[in-house]
């Protein structure tokens, strides 16, 4: 858990060198990022040029020391501080500055600013805004490194907005683009996972077995897909009441630390579920307490460290508040309720927590 928090906190520090973060967690410092598209990332180290296939790359970080990047750096800092409204405004100011991103040295700025703006909109649960800006990104930077991640976020925004049919259509587009545009095979596997999760014909043990099979098929070649599938296997175990094995699944994912923040947040949320539901299965309030305390820690870490994971954060805040109420700490529970109202006033999780606490 400490390494997980340390990684997240280090991400808030100013970027002082170009670097490439690989899907296996390794960080490759480079002298310059030359280009980044949906097929590859090219870079220079000394006088030599190198290349990484995009399916091997999790993130690309640019050095932000030049004064011409001050507005962009401010936007990144605002985003890191969870001040998403200010960040969106700043990113849009950067995008309006043609003199900046029209220069070859800073041509990367447009796709990064648009992608970060999309992530901010997602954090504010502005699902319509996410879809609209994804379309802008793909239109203005058609070979963007973020092509597939943006479509996946658009699909998830459709799911979060209750539009399963719309999400399936986006997944189908991405699947077609793997062939039409030569996108890496990794994204076909992500589509397979996304469609499996939306497949209402599968449930219970059948769905768990399908997810496990998908995880095993991708373990060596596409570890991030495997990790996402493993999270969902854990969630299926939770639904089946197998908290012990689900806990082991989630802890393994966190210990390995692969796949990025969305996977880590989902695994941590899963651990919270295991602790919370274990507590509810116990009659004695005294024996419930340590499990509820564990659940509160897991859920509040999700809410504080992984604010971009909007499908998880309001839910985590609800269960943290409910756990505090069960422990008899009504004051802290109301504080959580106040915070969820501030951040997600229209969330059904906010409404549930207010009902539980008898608030208006």
C-alpha positions in Angstrom: 0.0 0.0 0.0 2.9 2.4 0.8 4.4 1.9 -2.6 1.0 2.5 -4.2 0.6 5.8 -2.4 4.2 6.8 -3.0 3.8 6.3 -6.8 0.6 8.5 -6.8 2.3 11.2 -4.8 5.4 11.3 -7.0 3.1 11.9 -10.0 2.3 15.3 -8.4 5.9 16.5 -8.6 7.0 18.8 -11.5 8.2 16.8 -14.6 11.9 17.6 -15.1 12.7 15.2 -18.0 11.0 13.5 -20.8 10.2 9.9 -19.9 8.2 6.9 -21.1 6.3 4.7 -18.7 5.9 1.2 -19.9 3.0 -1.2 -19.3 5.2 -3.4 -17.1 5.8 -0.4 -14.7 9.3 0.4 -15.9 10.2 4.1 -16.5 12.5 5.0 -19.5 14.1 8.4 -19.2 14.9 9.9 -22.6 16.4 13.1 -23.9 13.5 13.9 -26.3 10.1 12.5 -27.3 10.2 12.8 -31.1 6.7 11.6 -31.9 3.8 9.7 -30.3 1.0 8.0 -32.3 -1.4 5.1 -31.9 1.2 2.8 -33.4 4.5 3.9 -31.7 6.4 6.3 -29.6 9.8 7.4 -30.9 12.5 9.1 -28.8 16.1 10.2 -28.7 18.8 9.2 -26.2 22.0 10.9 -27.0 22.6 10.7 -30.7 20.6 7.6 -31.2 16.9 7.2 -31.9 14.7 4.5 -30.4 11.1 3.3 -30.7 8.6 1.6 -28.6 5.4 0.1 -29.9 2.4 1.9 -28.5 1.0 -1.2 -26.9 4.1 -1.3 -24.7 3.6 2.3 -23.5 1.3 3.2 -20.6 2.1 7.0 -20.4 4.3 9.6 -22.0 5.6 12.5 -19.8 7.1 15.7 -21.2 9.5 18.0 -19.4 7.7 21.2 -18.5 10.5 23.6 -17.6 10.3 26.0 -20.6 8.4 29.2 -19.8 6.3 28.8 -22.9 4.7 25.8 -21.2 3.8 27.8 -18.0 0.0 27.8 -18.8 0.1 24.1 -19.6 2.1 23.3 -16.5 -0.4 25.3 -14.4 -3.3 23.3 -15.9 -1.5 20.0 -15.1 -0.9 21.2 -11.5 -4.6 22.2 -11.2 -5.6 18.8 -12.4 -3.2 17.1 -10.0 -4.8 19.1 -7.2 -8.2 17.9 -8.3 -9.2 21.5 -9.3 -10.8 20.2 -12.5 -12.8 23.3 -13.4 -9.7 25.5 -13.3 -7.7 22.9 -15.2 -10.3 22.6 -18.0 -10.2 26.4 -18.4 -6.5 26.4 -18.5 -6.2 23.6 -21.0 -8.7 25.4 -23.3 -6.5 28.5 -23.1 -3.6 26.4 -24.1 -5.5 24.9 -27.0 -6.5 28.4 -28.1 -2.8 29.4 -28.3 -2.0 28.4 -31.9 1.5 30.0 -31.6 2.4 27.3 -29.0 1.2 24.0 -30.4 1.6 24.9 -34.0 5.4 24.9 -33.4 7.0 21.5 -34.1 8.8 21.6 -30.7 5.4 21.7 -28.9 3.2 19.9 -31.4 2.6 17.3 -28.7 0.8 19.8 -26.6 -2.5 19.7 -28.5 -3.2 16.0 -28.0 -2.0 16.0 -24.4 -4.1 19.1 -23.5 -7.2 17.6 -25.1 -6.7 14.2 -23.4 -6.2 15.8 -20.0 -9.3 18.0 -20.5 -11.3 14.8 -21.3 -10.0 13.2 -18.1 -11.0 16.3 -16.1 -14.5 16.2 -17.7 -14.7 12.6 -16.7 -13.7 13.4 -13.2 -16.6 15.9 -13.0 -19.0 13.2 -14.3 -19.7 15.3 -17.4 -20.3 12.3 -19.6 -21.7 14.3 -22.5 -18.6 16.6 -22.4 -16.4 13.5 -22.5 -18.0 12.2 -25.7 -17.9 15.5 -27.4 -14.2 16.2 -26.6 -13.2 12.7 -27.6 -14.7 13.4 -31.0 -12.7 16.7 -31.2 -9.5 14.9 -30.2 -9.9 12.2 -32.9 -10.8 14.8 -35.5 -7.9 17.2 -34.8 -5.2 14.7 -34.0 -6.3 11.6 -36.0 -3.2 9.6 -35.3 -3.1 10.5 -31.6 -1.4 8.2 -29.1 -4.6 8.5 -27.1 -6.8 7.2 -29.9 -7.8 3.9 -28.3 -7.8 5.2 -24.6 -10.0 8.0 -25.6 -12.5 5.7 -27.3 -12.4 3.4 -24.2 -13.1 6.4 -22.0 -16.0 7.5 -24.3 -17.4 3.9 -24.0 -17.1 4.0 -20.2 -18.8 7.4 -20.1 -21.7 5.9 -22.0 -21.9 3.0 -19.5 -21.7 5.5 -16.6 -24.4 7.6 -18.2 -26.7 4.5 -18.5 -26.3 4.2 -22.3 -25.2 0.6 -22.7 -26.2 0.5 -26.4 -24.1 3.6 -27.0 -21.1 2.0 -25.2 -21.4 -1.1 -27.4 -21.4 1.0 -30.5 -18.2 2.8 -29.4 -16.5 -0.6 -28.6 -17.5 -1.8 -32.1 -16.0 1.2 -33.7 -12.7 0.7 -31.8 -12.7 -3.0 -32.8 -13.2 -2.0 -36.5 -10.4 0.5 -36.2 -7.9 -2.2 -35.0 -8.2 -3.6 -38.6 -8.9 -0.4 -40.5 -6.2 1.7 -39.0 -3.7 -0.9 -37.8 -4.2 -0.2 -34.2 -2.3 -2.6 -31.8 -4.0 -5.9 -31.0 -4.1 -4.9 -27.4 -7.1 -2.8 -28.1 -9.1 -5.7 -29.7 -8.6 -7.5 -26.4 -9.8 -4.4 -24.4 -12.9 -4.4 -26.6 -13.4 -8.1 -25.9 -13.3 -7.4 -22.2 -15.6 -4.3 -22.5 -18.2 -6.2 -24.4 -18.0 -9.2 -22.1 -18.8 -7.0 -19.1 -21.8 -5.6 -21.0 -23.0 -9.1 -22.0 -26.3 -9.6 -20.1 -26.5 -13.2 -21.2 -23.6 -14.1 -19.0 -23.7 -14.0 -15.2 -22.5 -15.7 -12.0 -20.0 -18.6 -12.4 -20.3 -18.5 -16.2 -19.2 -14.9 -16.4 -16.4 -15.5 -13.8 -15.0 -18.3 -15.9 -15.2 -16.2 -19.1 -13.3 -13.4 -17.4 -10.7 -15.8 -16.0 -10.2 -17.3 -19.4 -9.7 -13.8 -20.9 -7.2 -12.9 -18.2 -5.2 -16.1 -18.8 -5.1 -15.6 -22.6 -3.7 -12.1 -22.2 -1.4 -12.6 -19.2 1.9 -12.8 -21.2 1.2 -10.6 -24.2 -1.2 -7.9 -22.8 -0.7 -7.6 -19.1 -2.8 -4.5 -18.7 -5.8 -6.3 -20.3 -5.2 -9.3 -18.0 -5.1 -7.1 -14.9 -8.4 -5.4 -15.8 -9.9 -8.8 -16.4 -8.5 -10.1 -13.1 -10.2 -7.1 -11.3 -13.5 -8.2 -12.8 -12.9 -11.8 -11.8 -12.4 -10.5 -8.3 -15.6 -8.5 -8.6 -17.4 -11.7 -9.7 -16.1 -13.5 -6.7 -17.4 -10.7 -4.5 -20.8 -11.1 -6.1 -20.7 -14.8 -5.3 -19.8 -14.2 -1.7 -16.3 -15.6 -2.0 -14.6 -12.7 -0.2 -11.4 -14.7 0.8 -10.4 -15.5 -2.8 -11.5 -12.1 -4.1 -9.3 -10.5 -1.5 -6.3 -12.5 -2.6 -7.0 -11.6 -6.2 -7.2 -7.8 -5.4 -4.1 -7.9 -3.2 -2.1 -9.6 -6.0 -3.0 -7.0 -8.5 -2.0 -4.2 -6.1 1.3 -5.9 -5.2 2.2 -6.3 -8.9 1.2 -2.7 -9.6 0.7 -3.1 -13.3 -1.8 -1.5 -15.6 -2.2 2.1 -14.4 -4.2 4.0 -11.8 -7.7 2.8 -13.0 -6.7 -0.8 -12.3 -5.1 0.0 -9.0 -8.2 2.0 -7.9 -10.5 -0.8 -8.9 -8.5 -3.4 -7.0 -8.4 -1.2 -3.9 -12.2 -0.6 -4.2 -12.6 -4.4 -4.4 -10.6 -4.8 -1.2 -12.9 -2.3 0.4 -15.9 -4.4 -0.8 -14.5 -7.5 0.7 -13.9 -5.9 4.1 -17.3 -4.2 4.2 -19.3 -7.3 3.2 -17.3 -9.4 5.6 -18.3 -7.0 8.4 -22.0 -7.2 7.4 -21.9 -11.0 7.7 -20.9 -10.7 11.4 -23.5 -10.2 14.1 -21.2 -8.7 16.8 -20.6 -5.0 16.4 -17.2 -5.4 18.2 -16.1 -8.1 15.8 -17.4 -6.0 12.8 -15.3 -3.0 13.8 -11.8 -4.0 12.4 -13.4 -5.0 9.1 -15.3 -1.7 8.8 -12.1 0.3 9.7 -10.3 -1.6 6.9 -13.1 -0.8 4.5 -13.0 2.9 5.4 -9.3 3.1 4.8 -9.6 1.4 1.4 -12.6 3.5 0.2 -11.3 6.8 1.4 -7.9 6.1 -0.3 -9.9 5.5 -3.6 -11.8 8.7 -3.0 -8.7 10.8 -2.2 -5.9 9.4 -4.4 -7.9 8.3 -7.5 -10.3 11.2 -8.0 -10.3 10.7 -11.8 -12.0 7.3 -11.4 -15.4 8.8 -11.3 -17.2 5.4 -11.6 -15.6 4.4 -8.3 -15.2 7.6 -6.2 -18.9 8.4 -5.4 -19.5 4.8 -4.6 -16.4 4.6 -2.4 -17.5 7.7 -0.5 -21.0 6.2 0.1 -19.5 3.0 1.6 -17.0 4.9 3.6 -19.8 7.1 5.1 -22.0 4.0 5.7 -19.1 2.2 7.4 -18.5 5.2 9.7 -22.2 5.3 10.6 -22.1 1.6 11.5 -19.1 2.4 13.7 -21.1 5.1 15.5 -19.0 8.0 14.1 -21.9 10.0 12.7 -19.9 13.2 12.7 -17.3 11.8 10.3 -20.1 10.2 8.2 -21.8 13.6 7.8 -18.4 15.1 6.7 -18.2 12.5 4.0 -21.8 13.2 3.0 -21.0 16.9 2.8 -18.0 16.2 0.6 -19.9 13.9 -1.8 -22.6 16.6 -2.1 -19.9 19.2 -3.0 -18.2 17.0 -5.6 -21.1 14.9 -7.0 -24.4 16.6 -6.2 -26.3 14.6 -8.8 -24.9 11.2 -8.0 -27.3 8.4 -6.9 -24.6 7.5 -4.3 -25.0 10.9 -2.8 -28.7 10.4 -2.5 -28.3 7.0 -1.0 -25.9 8.3 1.7 -28.1 11.2 2.6 -31.0 8.8 3.0 -29.0 6.5 5.2 -27.9 9.4 7.4 -31.3 11.1 7.5 -30.0 14.2 5.8 -31.6 16.6 3.3 
